[in-house]
Amino acid sequence: MTTAEASHEQSVVGRPEDALDRRWNLLIDGELVPAIGGRYVESLDPSTELPAARVPDAGPDDVSRAVDAAQDASRTWRRMAPRERARLVRALGAAVGAHAEELALLDALDGGFPISNMRNDVGWATELVELFADSSMALGGDTVPASAEHLHYTVREPFGVVGRIVPFNHPLFFAIGKVAAPLVAGNTVVLKPADQTPLSALRFGELAADVLPRGVLNVLSGVGPAVGQTLVAHPAVRRLAFIGSDAVGRQIQRAAAEVGVKDVTLELGGKNAMLVLPGADLDRAVTGAVHGMNFVGASGQSCGSNSRVLIHRDLEREFTDRVAAVVDELRLGSPLRDDTQVGPLISEAQRGRTEAYVELGRTDGAQVVSGGQRPSQFEKGFFYEPTVFRAVDPRSRLANEEVFGPVLSIITFDSEAEAVEIANGVEFGLTASVWTDDIRTAHRVVRELDAGYVWINGSSRHFWGMPFGGTKSSGVGREESVGELLSFTQLKAVNVMLD
């Protein structure tokens, strides 16, 4: 058995205590190393408020070393045939799949997400890897009849070093799912996981060290803005991709523009509307509202959550009562239990933010019909009850600002035109859903909505191959599709003079 095979077959974290007992390292230039300054920080388990592990706290020198390694590796990686790169990335996905239970445990441990949902995340990540590996032959160019006497064609070339900064709410899914496209496209990558959830990304780095050539993927954990800022500002990093809040996204745009002309894509926040129109199937809509809010699995901490339900006034009472009854039955508990549906929020700060918005809602006259407080059964942990408001004013802060917590606002309307106006009346435009049995109405309303990803009689589910992304303050660019793969290339036009 080779070293790589041993690493792929053996888990190093089989129990929660294993994560705390072992030494975690960065991945730089194919080597598992500590931060240059020797600094370590604690990653907390949000369900217990106790340390889950001690991880390296990288700094600017580590970023420089990682980018240098990625630049060196790029010279060979970019010249490799796309299908050969895809073969190696596919092997990386297989290594991740072989460690699904271990990686799900790590995400449950330092993210507080129910382990059953984190198993799904690992599966989704490997599916995205397969999508991009399968799409490697789309990296070709075109011939163009620009003249009668010469040959004109285009080729796609990688940028070089890509900086990938991912958030805390789907740690492993983002770690592997969001490096697959740039790698298959011929770029090398420096990955920065979220401060709060570094463990699965660091373990992913260990697996990658046995599969990919050295320097092709580098993984840096670190607390605070130092790593991210240095990566964004590094002159050798011409392509950046970020998932997170709109405020940080704007900071990245500014910082990148100050040092060079960089290609930046952003998948940012959402204040997503679910429009329940007359004639909708209320059974399906109630299920869709609870499922689409991502109470289960993410405690509402998802940019795609349908945090605003817009419902016709005649349907509101029955609909709201039924949603509240379903939410009241959701099971809160330890993320390590298979039967837990709702875990804690990621941090005390995130719980405090949620509490502040709940109080704002009450102050503005909205009515709590489910949740609205810390659950009494937990002495420790950043738990907060899934919360449903009715009678929310569409002009209020609760209805316009992203909470990124388990808070669902129900807003009434009297006409289709009013529903569309309310839905479009926020600064975000990530997702939306329309619920009606009238297909003509559905398509008419969809045409009017300012959102990048829309469902008719559905919510929350992503379909790999469909471009995901938003409008307005929800971001720039599209992911989860061939378009994402191509976005990590630059087009070169070649003119062959034949006479």
N, C-alpha and C positions, 0 to 999 in steps of 0.2 A: 504493500500500500504506500502510495506517495504521500508526501507531506500535505499536498493539496487535498488528496482524498481523505486523509485523516481529519483535516480541519473541517471538511464538508460533512463528514459523518458524525462527528462528535460535538455535542453541545457543551459549552463552557458555563452556561447559566441555566441550570435546571430547577433551581429554587430561588426565591427572592433574596435570601442571604448570600447567594453566590455573587450577586452583582456588587454587593458591598465589600466582600472579602477579596475580590480580585483587583489587579491593577489594570486600569484602562489607559489606552494610548491613542495618539493621533496616528493617521496614516499620511505619511509624507514620503514621496519618492519610493514607494513600494516597501517602506520600512515602518514598523509600529514603534513609535517614539514618544517620549514625554514632551511637554512644551519646553521650549528652549529655556525659559526662566524657571522651570521646575515647579510651576504653580499648579495646585489642584484645588478644585472647589467641590462642594457637595451638591448633588442633584437630589432634590427632595421627593419623597413619595407623597403626593397630595392627599392620599387617603389616610395617612397616619401622621403627617407633618414631620416624619423622621427621615434621616438620610437614606437614600436608596443606593447611592454609590458616590465615589470620589472620582472626578473626571479631570482631565487636563484642561487648564485655563490658558488657551493659546493667546498670543499677542501678535503685534505687527511683524516681528521677526519670523514667526512661524508662517505667517501669510506669505512673506517674501520668499521663504524657502520653498513653500508649496508651489507658488507661481513659477519660480525658477525650474522646479522639477517638472511641472506641467509643460512649460515651454520646451524643455529638452525632449520630453516624451512626444510632444506634438510632431516633431520632425519625422518620426517614423510612423506614428499612428495615423496621421493624415494621408500617408502614401499607401496605406493598407487598403485592399479592395473592400468596398462596402460590405459585401457578403461575409468577408473574413472578420471584419469588426463586429458584424451582427452575430456571427457564430460565438465570439467571445462574450458579447453582452448576453446572449441567450444562456451561455454556460453560467454566467453570473446570476441570472434569474433562477436557474436550476439550483444553484447553491443556496440562494435565499429560500426557495421553496423547501429544500431539505431541512432547513432550520426554522420552519414556520412557527412551531410551538415556542421555541426559545425566543424568537423575535417578538411574538405576540406577548409573551410574558414581560419582556423588557418594556414594551410600550404601555402595558397595563401598570407596571411598577412605577415608572417615573412620569407617566402622563395621567394616571388615574382613569384611563379608559377601560371599560369592561373587556375582559380578555376575549370573550366570544366575538366582539366586534373587531378586535385587533387581529384575530385570525382571518377575518374577512379582508382586512386591509392588506395583509401579506399576500393573499390570493389575488387581490386586485392589482397590487404592484407587479406581480409576476405576469399578469395578463397584459399590462401596459408594456412590459419588456418585450413580450412576444409580438405585440402590435408593431413596435418600432423595429424589431429585428425582421419581421415579415416585410416591412416597408422599405428595406434598405435599397431596393432597386429603383425606388422613386427618386433617388438622388441624382438622376441623370439630367441632361440638358435638352436643348432643342436645336434643330437646324432651322434657319430662318432664310427665306428667299428674298434677301435684302437687295440682291443684284442678280443679273442673269449670268454674269461671267465669273463670279467668285463664289467661294464657299464661306458661309457664315454659320457659326454655331455657338451655343452657350454651354458652359460647364458650371457645376456647383462646387464650391470649395468651402471648407470649414473656416471659422474665424480664428481658431487657435486655442486660446485658453478661455474657458467659460467659467464665470462665477455663478454658483447656484446657492441661493439663500432661501431656506424653507422654514415653515412655521411649526408650531407645537401640536396642532390638532390631529394630524395623521402622520406621526413621526416616520415610521418605516415606509409607508406608502409614498410619502414625498421624497424620502431619501433615495430610494431606488427608482421609483416611477419617474422622477424628474431629472435623473441623470442619464436615463436610457437614450432619449432622443439626441442630446448633444454628443454622446459617445458614438452612437451609430453614425451620426453625421460627420464624424472625423475629428471632433474637438476633444481636448483633454479638459478635465473638470476639477475645480476646487469647490467642495461642498461644505457649506456651513449650516449645521442643524440648529434648531432653536435652543436658546439657553436652557430652557426648562426640560427638554426631552432629548438629550444627546445619546442615550445608551444604545438604541437600536442602530443609529447611524454609525456609531463607533464599532459596533459588532459587525455591521455591514462592511465597514472598512477592512476589518480583519479577514472577512471572506473574500473581499475583492483583491486583497494582497496575494491570494493564491491563484487568482484567475486572470487578472489583467496584467499587461506589462507594467513595469514600475513607472510611476509618475503619471499614468493615464488618469487615475482617480486619486484625489487627495481629500481627506476628511479632517476638518478642524472643529473642535468644540471650544467654546469660550464664553464667558459671561460678560455682558455689556456690549457696547457698540464697537470696541476696538477692532475685532476681527472683520466684522462686516464693513466698517468704514474703510479699512485698509484695502480690503478686497475690491470694493467699489472704485476706490481712487487709484488702484494700481494701473500704471500706463500699459502694461502688457495684457490686461484683461479688457478686451474690446467688446465682449458680449456678456450681458448680465441678465439673469432671470430671478425674479423675486416673487414670493407669495407672502402676503401679510396685510397689514393695515394700510389704508389709503394715506395716512399721515406719513408713515415710514416710506411708502412708495414714492411720495413726492420728494422726501429728503434724498432718496437714492437718485432720482432724476437730477436733482440739483447738484449733488456731489459728483455724479458721473460727468455732467456737462462742464463742470469747473476744470476738469483735468484732460478732457479729450472728447472726441466725437465717438460715442459708444452706442451700440444697439442694446436697448433696454426693454424687456417685456415685464409686465406687472400683472399679477392676478391678485386683486385687492378685495375690499370689503363689499358687503351687500346689505340692503334693507329690502328683502325680496317680497314681492306681493303674490299672494294666492287669491285669485278672483273666483268666488263662488257665485255663479249667476243663476237666475231662476231656471228651473228645470234640471239642475244638476242632481246627480245621484248622491244624496246626503250620506249614505253609508260609506261610499268610497271617499267622499270629500272629508269626512271626519277622520278616517284612517290616514288619508293623505296629509291632513293638517298636522297630525301628531308625528307621523313618520317624517314629513318634510321639514319639520322644525328641528330634527336631529336631537330631540330629547334623549332618545335611546342611543347609546354609543358615544356621543360627543358632548352631552350635557348642554346642547345648544351652541357649542363653540365651533361654529362652521359658517364660513362666508356665504354658503349656498342656502342656509336655512330660510324657510318661508316665515320670517318673523312677523309679517303683517298678513292677516287674513282679512280680505275685503269681501263682505257678504251682504247680499240684498237684505234690506231691513225686515222683510216678511219672513226670512228664514233664520234670522239671527238667534232668536231665543232657543229654538230647538237645537240648532247647530252648536251653539256655545255650551249648552248644558251637556250635550253628548260628548263634546271634546273634553270638558272638565272632568266628566266621569271616567273617561279613558286615562287621562293624565293622573288622576287620583290613584289609579291602580298600578302605576309604574313602580317597579321595585328598585329602590336605592340600596346601595351596599358596597361591599369591598369589590374593587375591580378584578380581584383574583378569583372571585366566585363565578361559576358558569351561569348561574341564574340571575346575576345582577344585570339590570338594564341601564341604570343611571349611576354613574360614579361621581366623584367630586369634580369641582372646577380645578383648573390647573394650578392656581395659586391663591393666596389670601388677597392679593391685589385684584385678581379677576373676580373673586367673590364680592369684594367691596364695591367694585364697579357695578356688578349686577344689583346689589342691594341699593345702590344710589339711584339706579334707573327705576327700580320698583317703587322707591319713595317718591320719585318725580311723577310717576304715573298716578300714584294715589293723590298727590298734591294737586295734579291737574284734573282730578275728578273721575279717573278711570276706576273700574271696580275689579278687584281681585276675585276670581271665581275658583281658582285652584292654586295652591302653593303660596308663594309670597313670603317665605321665611326660611331660616335655617332649620333643618330637621332636628328634632330634639333627641333622637335615638343615637346620635353620634357625638361622642365627647371630643374626638379629634377628627381632623380632615376638613377640607375646604368644600363641604357639601352645601348645596342649596336646592330647595325644592323646585321642581319644574313648575313654572308659574304661567297662568293664563289670565289676561285682562280682557274685560269687555268694556264697551262704551269708551274706546280710546279716541281722543280727538286727533284727526289726521294732521293737524298743525302742530301738535305737541312734540317735544323732544323725543319722547318715548317712541313716537311713530316715525321719526325722521332719522334718528341716530342709531348706529350699529351698537347693540349691547354686547354681542358676542358672549351670550350667556343664555340660560334656559328661560327666556321670557317671550311669550307669544302674545301679540296684540291683535284683538279682533275689532274691526272697524266696519261700520255700516255704510251702505250707499243706497240711493233710490233709483238710479238709472245707470245704464251701461256707460254713458259718457262720463258720468261722475266717477264711476269705478276706475276708468282709464285715467282720468285726471289725477285721482288720488294715487294710483299706482305709479304714475310717472312723476309725481311731485316731490321726489327725493333726489339727492345728489348721486345715488347709486343706480346701477343698471346691470346687475349680474344675472340673476335668474328671475323667472316669473312662471306662474302656472294659471291656466284657465280651465274652469270646471263647468261644463255644460253638455247637454245631450244634443244640442243643435250645432251641427258641424259648420254651418254657414256663420253662425255667431262666433264660434270658436276661432275660425280663421280671420274673421273681420277684426276681432279684438286683438289677436296675436299681431296683426299688422300694425296696430297702434301702440304697442307696448315698447318702451325703451329698455330692452333687456337683451343680453347676448345669448342666453340659453333658456329655452321655453318649453314647457310641457303642456299638452292638452290632456286633461283628466289623468294627470300623474304628477309626481313631485320627487325631488331629491335624487333619483337614480341617474347615474351617468352611463352613457353608452360609448364604449371605447371606439374611437374613429370619428365621433361627432365632435366638432371643435368647441371647446369649453373656454369661455372668457366673457368679459363684460364690456359695457359701454360707460360713458361718463366717468365718475370717480371709481368705478369698479375695475379699471385697468386698461392695459394696452396689450394686444396680442391674443392668440388662441392656443390652447394646449389640448392634449389627449387625442391628437389626430395627425394625419400626414402633414398638415400645415405646421404643426409644432416642429416636426423633424426638419422640414425645409427652412424654418425660421432660424435654424442654427447653421445655415449656410449663406454664403455670399455668391452672387451671380457674376460670372465673368463672361464677357462677349469676345469671341475670337473671329477674326476676319482673315481668311486665307486668300491671298492675291494670286490667282491662277494665270494671269497674263501680264 
